[in-house]
């Protein structure tokens, strides 16, 4: 079992907004390995390629190199990082050799204990220092003296935060500042009311310490005999809540509850709001991306992708907070002016479309109406046009006459987040005008593959003793 406790120290990813262990884990499994990101003190794709010329000559990409190391290279005694060599580690630490550790167990020992004990694990190696803590999430504190600088800071809020307070004639406004560690659906509740307060959710977009009209996200007011609720899809970040006296002079006690139903993004950075700033996915492959769009915070997400050959592309927008709150468009910048012109949109809604090789964009957009925010899941499927989905034009078998030998079509669908391709016999020694019978599925032509290598790389992360917050050591093998 190849373990790594170094999934979280990539500073650039932290700055990009991936602040939870789950977000970092999803990034690693989705794109990090393919990009050659350094996630482990015992494996580095570039080092492994350069140190093993036979693998370089074989043309293995980063994902395939990782697959090779975990399946063969480690047990063969190959070195995959500058500061770790299993044979040296065992030879230099007689207590480990005496315990009968093999190369795999040497890796486990080094990551779990050896680094912390300051053991050197390679010729000329150095003692690895534990990574620094990630920068604190959220916005900087409001400027001194500003209205929001007096807000009570609740810190990072997850689920079920509850507090009690009061407002009255001499203390009409209570401001709260809090940071959400991930995208999700936020529920704000004021209960146990003895008067009629108002509540407002806002975000200081320009960081000036004041709330402008354009920064007010959701407002609700007291209705006699009931609690006050705000339900809002939100992006990760810092928000403010105002509990105010409204137009009355009554003393009002209240209980404030904040509850975030987390729907974390799995993207390295937030997709841009223009074609020029679109998140570049490179050559398109089957994948699933999760993020947020909202009217005042992040109205549009653009993704850029390339097809190296004619392909059929499947795009599906799922897991919306509300199905009417976001839309999807497929775009081709036909005149390369960096703008979306009227004829550039070549598809919308859930898409299954044959495309020629070239560069395209996906636009996810919030419906342009106040407070329309939603978390979403973008599912992408792609297959070469030379593959099974490149079908002949349909034939009218009932008017064709004669006997038609057994033929097959390929049924392609997006099922449970992946492409499910199955061969289905449509005609079995059919003679018109006998009714057509559809035979059983012959087999699944698609293997779930988190790395897109064709191998069952999903197994890498299958035996994974992570707790609900992804705080355990990550088991990669």
Secondary structure, 3 states (H helix, E strand, C coil): CCEECCCCCCHHHHHCCCCCHHHHHHHHHHHHCCCCCCCECCECHHHHHHHCHHHHHCCCCHHHHHHHHHHHHCCCCCCCECCECHHHHHHHCHHHHHCCCCHHHHHHHHHHHHCCCCCCCCCCCCCCCCCCCCCCCCCCCCCCCCHHHHCEEEEEECCCEEEEEEEECCECEEEEEEEECCCEEEEEEEECCCCCCEEEEECCCCCCCCCCHHHEEEEEECCCCCCEEEEEEECCEEEEEEEECCCCCCCEEEEEEEEEEECCCCCCCCCCCCCCCCEEEEECCCEEEEEEEECCCECEEEEEEEECCCEEEEEEEECCCCCCCEEEEEECCCCCCCCCCCCCEEEECCEEEEECCEEEEEEEEECCCCCCCEEEEEEEEEEECCCCCCCCCCCCHHHCCCEECCEEEEEEEEECCEEEEEEEEEECCEECCCCCCCCCEEEECCCCCCCCCCCCHHHHHCCCCCCCCCCCCEECC
